[in-house]
Amino acid sequence: MIESAVDVGVNNDLRAFLIYGFAVVAVVGTMLGLSFVLGQRKNAHSKNLPFESGIVSVGSAQFHTTIHFYLPAILFIIFDLEVVFLFSWALVVREAGWAGFIEIAIFISVLLIALLYLARVGALDWRTQIQKRELRTMVGPGGVTNRKEFKL
């Protein structure tokens, strides 16, 4: 005999999902509504000034800093997330069989190709532009560099 969706409990799962979705929308709406009702509406000059724990701030709030390691940090996050997939595969390695092994081999191959590409284009080079320029000027005959003078 074929069981209907009601007998299997699909409707109950859908109902629970809809209730959860409604609750999320209600909580977000309530929080936004309360912040609109209770929030300040007055724009003052002092409201836009940076507060430094009671210390008088020096200089402009529009100070720009350079971030040298943002690309390696992003690459670390990307490749770190891939480890989650490897751990989940390790949990089901026996059930996955040869098909799972081939899939993970392809997955690791793509990761290694991406890592080699990033290393080749210099995305993993941690030196700043100034350090790269100094290193180019220090290269002697035969490509030998005096590394005692060069600080990383």
N, C-alpha and C positions, 0 to 999 in steps of 0.2 A: 504494500500500500504506500502511496506517495504522500509524504507529510507536507502540509501547507506551511507557509512562512509564519503563520500565527502559532502553529503547534511547535515549531522549532525555537521560537523565541526571538525572531528577527525584529518583530515589532517592538518588543520590550527593549531591545538594544537601541533601536532608533529613537524610541521615546526617551530613554535615559540620555542619549546624545543631545536631543533637542532641549531637554530640561537643562542640561549643562550649558549648552550654547546660550540659552535665554538667561541663565544666571550670570554668565560672563558679561553679556551685553548689559544686564541690569547693574552689575557692580561698576563697570566702566562708566556707564551713563550717570550713575549716582555720584561717583567721584568727580567727574567733570562738572556736573551740575552744582555740587557743593562748592567746588573751587570757584565757579563763576559767581555764585550767590554770596559766598563768604569772603572772596578775595578782594584785595584793594584795587580801587579804580583810579587812584590819584597818581599821576606821573610827576615825579619830582626829580630835580637834578641830582640830589643825593642818592636817589634810588639806583641810578645807573653807574655810580662810582664803585670801584672795587673796594671791598672791606678786607683789611689785612690785620685782623685781630686787635684792633685798636691802635695799630701802628700807622702813622701817617705814610701813605704810599708815595713812592718816589718814581718819577718817570711816567711814561704813558702806559695805558692799559692795552694798547695796540702793539705791544712788543712781539715780534715774530722770532721764533726759534727754529733752527733747522733740526730735523730729526734724521740722523744718519742711518739708524738701524731699522727703519720702518719696514723696508722690503724683506730683510731676513726675518723679522718678527712675523710678518704676514705669512711668509713661506713656512716658518715653523708651525704656525697655527694650522695651515692647510695640511702639511704632512703629519702633524700630530693628530688631526682628526682622522686621517687614514688608518692610524694605529687602532682606533676603535673598531673599524671594520675587520682588521686582522684578529683582534681579540675575539670578536663575535664568531669569526670563522673557526678559530681555534677551539671554541666550545662545541662546534658541531662537525669537527673534522671527520670523525668516524662515520657519521650518518651521511655526510656529503659525498663520500666516495671519490671516484676518479673525476667525475664531472666537477665537483667542488674544487678538487686539486687543480684542474686545468683552469677554472675560472680565477682562482686566487693567483695562479702563476701568471696569467694574463694581466691581472690587476697589479701585481708587483712589478711586472715588466714595464707597464705604462708608467708607474711611479718612478722606476729607475731611469727610464728614458727622459721623463720630465726633469728629474734631478740632474742628469747629465747635461741636458739642454740649458738649464738655469746656471750650472757651473760654467758652461762654455760661453754664455753671453755675459758673464760677470755679475750676475745677480747675487751671488753669494760672497762677493768681495766686500770685506768689512772695512776696508780702508776709506778714509775721507778723500776728497779731491786733492787737498793739500798734501796728504801723505802719498798719494799716487804720483803727484808731480815731483815731490822730493825723491821718491824711489826711482823715477825715470832719470833724474839728473845724477843719481849716485851709481848708475849701472856703468861698470867699467868695461874694459876689453873682454870679449868672449862672453858677455852677459853676466859677469860676476859682480855681485853687489856687496859692498862693505856694510854688513848688517849691524856692526857694532855702533855705528853712528845713527842708524835709523831706529826710531822708537815707534812701536805700534801702539 
